[in-house]
């Protein structure tokens, strides 16, 4: 409209330089009826062109019932008046342009001619609209009925079609789909392809439903003058936003292409790493100094590094990467990691340290500080053990690397040597140590789960005031807490039995007794059947003095 007004203005300037010529008149019409005629041919615009363009604009205004007759007005801009030009506008759009040449030809002032044309325009538009009221009602009713029938039919068809397609895909999945393989590498199974197809069907179904609803509701609104502007606003907003998105998308295509290529390469690079590390874990591939139990942690580290590298490449090409909002989120995330995740990061690093030091493996029996049990779970952040009471203890990995770890299973697994367990017994000096060795070793050999190669052996660990400490050391291939407890119980039972059979009194704890006439510590079932507890025997003092005198004389 602005371009047209500019043309009229330029043409008016040309007309002031005697470039106005009388020519055959061309009417401005509405529905075949003449409103007024253009009889001035301007240098840049022919009469016919002026009349046709004005007629089209008048018809557009007449058809747009959201624009009332009161919305038609003569523009009172001073710039137009000084240039000898008047514009009849409607809803901020130019409808008719009137020049000074037109007024001179009609022998009227410019303002009088503009007012005359405005009145004629209102009369013609009013008549045009009145003649079409009944017709519009009929057309609106038919439009509502037809659009509603189409929408209902479409919804019923969609609600029948897509469930039917879903049932067909489920029933014939073995025929429709095939496993997607690259050599021995299975990328997608039949079930995965079926789930993808059903998901796409659901997306298409919702897209069709929402699309019809979006166009159906504004269409109904556009049929009524009171809501026609709302409908136009909905359509213009949608298509305006769609246009913006489209142009932004076209401008973003190179960046999007780079991001897609990076994601695809990252995906397949990670997929290629998976079978490689699984082969190492299964010992189908061996690398000197690289243990099979390192395979999965190293795979996870590799995935993190690859994903981090891909993120570093992609982030600068994301929409709004340099925006303040994006930078604020990055700063917030960094602050949360720095101040809130210090312990988590410490446990994370400690987890990798524990893994690569190979301090223990799943199923090992270990001791950490005062905790002892079997390792049942080993993660990057913590380790879980089960003790002899079936209690689950979770130990953060940061505690593990700060403590000494005793592994009772490592010698059996790594060195192929049995585990040594020991027990201590204290016996008096009156018991021959050779008899003690024999008795303890025999007790060990009769105990279940104690191996005889290497043989059990005995150490004398201390010579105390009242007794000698003997340490019995035996070998076993059992490492579980329950098994160790059973071995200790049975071993102690055999030690008591064997000592009693050999007539050895176990002096633990200390015994203080007047031995002459007291029952000894050997159980009754190991004593002779005619055994009787002796009474106290007292020696006269003269006998003691006599013995001492005899010794002196000798």
C-alpha positions in Angstrom: 0.0 0.0 0.0 2.9 2.3 0.8 4.4 1.6 -2.6 1.1 2.5 -4.3 0.8 5.7 -2.3 4.3 6.6 -3.3 3.5 6.0 -6.9 0.4 8.3 -6.6 2.6 10.9 -5.0 5.2 10.7 -7.7 2.5 10.9 -10.3 1.0 13.9 -8.6 4.4 15.7 -8.8 4.6 14.8 -12.4 1.1 16.2 -13.0 2.1 19.5 -11.5 4.6 19.8 -14.3 1.8 19.6 -17.0 2.1 15.9 -17.4 -1.7 15.5 -16.9 -3.7 14.4 -20.0 -7.3 13.7 -20.4 -8.0 10.1 -21.3 -10.8 7.6 -21.4 -12.3 7.2 -17.9 -11.9 3.9 -16.0 -14.4 3.1 -13.2 -13.6 1.9 -9.7 -16.3 -0.7 -9.2 -17.6 -3.0 -6.5 -19.6 -6.1 -7.6 -20.0 -4.6 -11.1 -21.4 -1.3 -9.9 -19.4 1.9 -10.5 -18.5 4.0 -7.4 -16.5 6.7 -9.3 -14.2 7.1 -12.2 -10.6 7.9 -12.7 -10.3 10.2 -15.7 -6.7 11.5 -15.2 -3.9 9.5 -16.7 -0.8 10.0 -14.6 2.6 9.6 -16.1 3.6 6.6 -14.1 0.2 4.9 -13.7 -2.3 4.3 -16.4 -6.0 5.0 -15.7 -6.9 1.3 -16.1 -4.3 0.2 -13.7 -5.3 2.8 -11.1 -9.0 1.7 -11.4 -8.3 -2.0 -11.2 -6.0 -1.8 -8.2 -8.5 0.5 -6.4 -11.4 -1.8 -7.2 -9.5 -4.8 -5.7 -8.8 -2.9 -2.6 -12.4 -1.8 -2.2 -13.6 -5.4 -2.7 -11.1 -6.7 0.0 -12.5 -4.1 2.4 -16.1 -5.0 1.6 -15.4 -8.7 2.1 -13.6 -8.1 5.4 -16.6 -7.8 7.8 -14.2 -7.2 10.7 -13.8 -3.7 9.2 -16.8 -1.5 9.8 -17.9 1.5 7.7 -16.8 3.8 10.6 -13.2 2.5 10.1 -13.1 4.3 6.7 -11.5 7.7 7.0 -9.6 10.4 5.2 -6.0 10.7 6.3 -5.2 14.1 7.7 -1.4 14.0 7.5 0.0 17.4 6.8 2.7 16.0 4.6 0.0 14.7 2.2 -2.0 17.9 2.2 1.1 20.0 1.3 1.8 17.6 -1.6 -1.8 17.8 -3.0 -2.7 14.2 -2.1 -5.6 12.7 -0.1 -5.8 9.0 1.0 -8.9 7.2 2.1 -7.8 4.5 4.6 -9.4 1.6 6.4 -7.7 -0.2 9.3 -4.4 1.7 8.6 -4.5 0.4 5.0 -4.8 2.7 1.9 -8.0 2.1 -0.1 -8.3 5.2 -2.5 -5.8 7.8 -3.5 -7.0 11.2 -4.8 -4.7 13.7 -6.4 -5.1 17.4 -7.1 -5.4 16.6 -10.8 -8.5 14.5 -10.1 -10.1 17.4 -8.1 -9.3 19.9 -10.8 -10.9 17.8 -13.5 -14.0 17.4 -11.3 -14.0 21.2 -10.7 -13.9 20.6 -6.9 -11.5 21.2 -4.1 -9.4 18.2 -3.0 -11.1 17.9 0.3 -14.6 18.1 -1.2 -13.7 15.4 -3.7 -12.2 13.1 -1.0 -15.3 13.5 1.2 -17.6 12.7 -1.8 -15.6 9.6 -2.7 -15.7 8.5 1.0 -19.5 8.7 1.1 -19.9 6.9 -2.2 -17.5 4.2 -0.9 -19.5 3.7 2.3 -22.8 3.5 0.4 -21.5 0.9 -2.0 -19.8 -1.3 0.7 -23.0 -1.1 2.8 -25.1 -2.3 -0.1 -22.7 -5.0 -1.0 -22.7 -6.4 2.5 -26.5 -6.2 2.9 -27.0 -8.2 -0.3 -24.8 -10.9 1.0 -26.1 -11.3 4.5 -28.4 -14.3 3.8 -26.0 -15.7 1.3 -23.2 -15.5 3.9 -25.3 -17.1 6.6 -26.0 -20.0 4.2 -22.4 -20.3 3.2 -21.2 -20.1 6.8 -23.7 -22.9 7.8 -22.5 -25.0 4.9 -18.9 -24.3 5.9 -19.5 -25.3 9.5 -21.4 -28.5 8.5 -18.9 -29.5 5.8 -15.8 -28.8 8.0 -17.3 -30.6 11.0 -18.2 -33.7 8.8 -14.6 -33.7 7.4 -13.1 -33.5 10.9 -15.3 -36.2 12.4 -14.7 -38.5 9.5 -11.0 -37.8 9.7 -10.8 -38.5 13.4 -12.9 -41.7 13.1 -10.7 -42.8 10.2 -7.5 -42.0 12.1 -8.7 -43.8 15.2 -9.5 -46.9 13.1 -6.4 -46.8 10.9 -3.6 -46.4 13.3 -4.7 -49.1 15.8 -5.2 -51.4 12.9 -1.7 -50.7 11.6 -0.3 -51.3 15.1 -2.0 -54.7 15.3 -0.7 -55.6 11.8 2.8 -54.6 12.8 2.7 -56.6 16.0 1.2 -59.6 14.3 3.5 -59.6 11.2 6.7 -58.3 12.8 8.6 -61.3 11.8 7.6 -60.8 8.2 7.9 -57.0 8.0 11.1 -56.6 9.9 14.5 -58.2 9.9 17.5 -57.9 12.3 19.8 -55.1 11.2 23.3 -56.5 11.3 26.7 -55.4 10.1 28.7 -58.7 9.9 28.4 -60.1 13.5 27.3 -56.8 15.0 23.6 -56.6 15.7 22.5 -53.0 15.5 18.7 -53.4 15.7 16.6 -56.4 16.6 13.1 -57.2 15.3 11.5 -56.1 18.6 13.4 -52.8 18.6 12.4 -52.1 15.0 8.8 -52.9 16.0 8.9 -50.5 18.9 10.3 -47.8 16.7 7.6 -48.3 14.1 4.8 -48.2 16.7 6.3 -45.0 18.2 6.4 -43.3 14.8 2.8 -44.3 14.2 1.8 -42.7 17.5 3.7 -39.5 16.5 2.0 -39.4 13.1 -1.4 -40.0 14.6 -1.0 -37.1 17.1 0.4 -34.8 14.4 -2.6 -35.4 12.1 -5.1 -34.9 15.0 -3.5 -31.7 16.2 -3.1 -30.3 12.7 -6.8 -30.8 11.9 -7.8 -29.3 15.2 -5.5 -26.3 14.6 -7.0 -25.5 11.2 -10.6 -26.5 12.1 -11.0 -24.1 15.1 -9.7 -20.9 13.4 -11.8 -21.8 10.4 -14.9 -21.9 12.5 -13.9 -18.6 14.1 -13.3 -17.0 10.7 -16.9 -17.6 9.7 -18.2 -15.1 12.2 -17.5 -11.4 11.9 -17.1 -11.1 15.7 -14.3 -13.7 15.8 -12.8 -13.2 12.3 -10.0 -11.1 13.5 -9.1 -13.7 16.2 -9.0 -16.3 13.5 -6.8 -14.2 11.3 -4.6 -13.5 14.2 -4.2 -17.2 15.0 -3.3 -17.9 11.4 -1.0 -15.0 11.0 0.7 -15.9 14.3 1.1 -19.5 13.3 2.4 -18.9 9.8 4.5 -15.9 11.0 6.1 -18.1 13.6 6.4 -20.9 11.1 8.2 -18.5 8.7 10.6 -17.4 11.3 11.3 -20.9 12.3 11.8 -21.9 8.7 14.2 -19.1 7.9 16.1 -19.7 11.1 16.3 -23.4 10.3 17.6 -22.7 6.8 20.3 -20.5 8.3 21.1 -23.1 10.9 21.4 -26.0 8.4 25.2 -25.9 8.2 25.6 -26.0 11.9 23.0 -28.7 12.2 24.8 -30.8 9.6 28.0 -30.5 11.6 26.2 -31.5 14.8 24.5 -34.5 13.2 27.8 -35.7 11.7 29.5 -35.3 15.0 26.8 -37.2 16.9 26.7 -40.0 14.3 30.5 -40.4 14.4 30.4 -40.4 18.2 27.7 -43.0 18.3 29.5 -45.4 16.1 32.8 -44.8 17.7 31.3 -45.8 21.1 29.6 -48.8 19.5 33.0 -49.9 18.1 34.6 -49.6 21.5 32.1 -51.8 23.2 33.0 -55.1 21.4 36.7 -54.3 21.7 36.6 -54.0 25.5 34.2 -57.0 25.8 36.8 -59.1 23.9 39.4 -58.0 26.4 37.1 -58.8 29.3 36.5 -62.3 27.8 40.3 -62.7 27.3 39.8 -63.1 23.5 42.2 -60.2 23.2 45.1 -60.0 25.6 47.3 -56.9 26.2 50.4 -57.2 28.3 49.9 -55.5 31.6 46.2 -54.8 31.0 44.0 -57.0 33.2 40.5 -58.3 32.0 38.8 -56.7 35.0 40.0 -53.3 33.8 38.0 -53.6 30.6 34.6 -52.3 31.7 35.9 -49.3 33.7 38.2 -48.4 30.9 35.3 -48.6 28.5 33.3 -46.2 30.7 36.2 -43.8 30.8 36.6 -44.0 27.1 32.9 -43.2 26.6 33.2 -40.2 28.9 36.2 -38.9 27.0 34.5 -39.4 23.6 31.3 -37.8 24.8 33.2 -34.9 26.3 35.1 -34.3 23.1 31.9 -34.4 21.1 30.3 -32.0 23.5 33.3 -29.6 23.1 32.8 -29.7 19.4 29.0 -29.4 19.4 28.4 -26.7 22.0 29.8 -23.7 20.1 27.3 -24.5 17.3 24.2 -24.8 19.5 21.6 -22.0 19.2 22.1 -19.4 21.8 25.5 -20.7 22.9 26.8 -17.1 23.3 23.6 -15.8 24.9 23.7 -14.6 28.6 21.2 -17.3 29.6 23.4 -20.1 28.3 26.4 -18.6 30.0 24.5 -18.2 33.2 23.5 -21.9 33.2 27.1 -22.9 32.5 28.3 -20.8 35.5 25.6 -22.2 37.7 26.4 -25.8 36.7 30.1 -25.2 37.4 29.3 -23.7 40.8 27.1 -26.7 41.7 29.9 -29.1 40.7 32.6 -27.1 42.6 30.8 -26.5 45.9 28.3 -29.3 46.0 30.0 -32.3 44.3 33.4 -32.2 46.0 32.8 -35.4 47.9 31.2 -37.1 44.9 34.2 -36.2 42.7 36.5 -37.5 45.4 34.6 -40.8 45.5 34.6 -41.0 41.7 38.3 -40.6 41.5 38.8 -43.0 44.4 36.6 -45.5 42.6 38.9 -45.6 39.6 41.9 -45.8 41.9 40.4 -48.8 43.6 39.6 -50.5 40.3 43.1 -49.9 38.8 45.0 -51.0 41.9 43.0 -54.3 41.8 42.8 -54.3 45.6 39.8 -56.7 45.5 37.2 -58.2 43.2 33.6 -59.2 43.5 33.3 -62.2 45.8 36.5 -61.4 47.7 36.5 -61.5 51.5 38.2 -58.3 52.7 38.7 -56.2 55.8 38.6 -52.4 55.8 39.1 -50.7 59.2 36.7 -52.5 61.5 34.5 -53.8 58.6 34.9 -57.3 57.3 32.9 -59.2 54.8 32.5 -60.4 51.2 32.4 -57.9 48.3 29.0 -58.0 46.6 29.0 -54.8 44.6 31.8 -52.5 43.3 30.8 -49.2 41.7 32.6 -46.0 40.8 31.3 -44.2 44.0 31.1 -46.9 46.7 31.7 -50.6 47.5 29.2 -52.8 49.3 30.2 -55.8 51.5 28.2 -58.4 53.3 29.5 -59.5 56.7 29.0 -62.7 58.6 25.6 -61.5 60.1 24.3 -60.9 56.5 24.5 -57.1 57.1 25.1 -55.0 54.0 27.8 -52.4 54.6 28.3 -49.6 52.1 31.8 -48.0 52.2 32.5 -44.8 50.2 35.5 -45.3 47.9 37.3 -42.3 49.4 37.4 -44.3 52.7 38.8 -47.3 50.9 41.8 -45.5 49.5 42.5 -43.9 52.9 42.6 -47.2 54.7 44.5 -50.4 54.5 42.6 -53.2 52.8 43.2 -56.8 53.8 42.1 -59.3 51.1 41.7 -62.9 52.3 40.9 -64.2 48.8 43.7 -62.7 46.8 46.3 -65.4 47.7 44.0 -68.2 46.6 43.0 -66.4 43.3 46.3 -64.7 42.3 49.1 -66.7 44.0 47.3 -70.0 44.0 48.2 -70.4 47.6 45.8 -71.4 50.4 44.8 -69.0 53.1 46.5 -69.2 56.5 44.4 -69.1 59.7 45.7 -69.4 63.2 44.7 -69.9 66.8 46.6 -69.7 70.1 46.5 -72.0 73.1 48.5 -71.6 76.4 49.8 -74.6 78.3 51.9 -75.1 81.4 55.6 -75.6 81.4 55.1 -79.2 82.7 53.7 -80.3 79.4 56.4 -81.5 76.9 56.4 -79.2 73.8 56.8 -82.2 71.4 53.6 -83.7 72.8 51.9 -80.3 72.3 53.0 -80.1 68.7 51.8 -83.6 67.9 48.4 -83.0 69.6 47.7 -79.7 67.9 48.7 -80.9 64.4 46.5 -84.0 64.8 43.7 -81.7 65.8 44.2 -79.7 62.7 44.3 -82.7 60.3 41.0 -84.0 61.6 39.3 -80.6 60.9 37.1 -80.3 57.8 38.3 -77.9 55.0 41.9 -77.8 56.4 44.3 -79.0 53.7 47.2 -81.3 54.6 49.5 -79.8 51.9 51.1 -77.6 53.1 51.0 -79.3 56.5 49.8 -77.5 59.6 52.6 -76.3 61.9 53.0 -74.8 65.4 54.9 -71.8 66.6 55.9 -71.0 70.2 55.1 -67.3 70.3 56.0 -66.5 73.9 57.3 -67.9 77.2 55.1 -66.2 79.8 55.2 -66.3 83.7 52.7 -69.2 84.1 52.4 -70.8 80.6 53.8 -71.1 77.1 51.8 -69.7 74.1 51.5 -72.1 71.2 50.2 -70.8 67.9 48.7 -73.4 65.5 48.7 -72.3 61.9 46.7 -74.2 59.3 45.9 -73.7 55.6 42.4 -73.7 53.9 41.0 -72.8 50.5 37.8 -71.4 52.1 37.4 -67.6 52.4 33.8 -67.0 53.2 33.0 -65.8 56.7 30.7 -68.7 57.5 33.2 -71.3 56.3 36.0 -69.7 58.4 33.8 -69.6 61.4 32.9 -73.3 61.0 36.6 -74.2 60.7 37.5 -72.3 63.8 34.7 -74.0 65.8 35.6 -77.5 64.7 39.3 -76.9 65.1 38.8 -75.7 68.7 36.6 -78.7 69.4 39.3 -81.1 68.2 42.0 -79.3 70.2 40.0 -79.8 73.4 39.4 -83.4 72.6 43.0 -84.2 71.6 44.5 -82.4 74.7 42.1 -84.4 76.9 43.1 -87.7 75.3 46.8 -86.9 75.7 46.3 -85.9 79.3 47.2 -82.3 78.7 45.5 -79.7 80.9 44.7 -76.4 79.1 45.8 -73.6 81.4 43.8 -70.9 79.7 42.8 -68.8 81.6 45.2 -69.0 84.6 44.5 -71.7 87.2 45.4 -71.1 90.9 45.0 -74.3 92.8 46.6 -76.4 95.5 47.2 -79.3 93.2 47.6 -82.0 95.8 44.1 -83.4 96.4 42.2 -81.3 93.8 40.4 -82.5 90.7 42.4 -81.8 87.6 41.1 -80.0 84.5 40.8 -83.0 82.3 37.1 -83.9 81.5 35.8 -86.9 83.5 35.1 -89.0 80.3 38.8 -89.0 79.6 39.8 -90.2 83.2 40.1 -93.9 84.3 36.9 -95.4 85.5 38.5 -96.2 89.0 39.8 -92.6 89.3 39.1 -90.9 92.6 39.8 -87.4 93.7 42.7 -87.7 96.1 42.5 -86.0 99.5 45.0 -83.5 101.0 48.3 -85.0 102.3 50.2 -83.1 105.0 53.8 -83.8 105.8 55.1 -83.2 109.4 57.6 -80.3 109.7 60.2 -82.7 111.3 60.2 -84.8 108.1 61.0 -81.7 106.1 63.8 -80.7 108.5 65.1 -84.2 108.4 65.2 -84.2 104.7 67.1 -80.9 104.7 69.6 -82.2 107.3 70.2 -85.3 105.2 70.9 -83.2 102.2 73.4 -81.1 104.3 75.2 -84.1 105.6 75.7 -85.5 102.1 
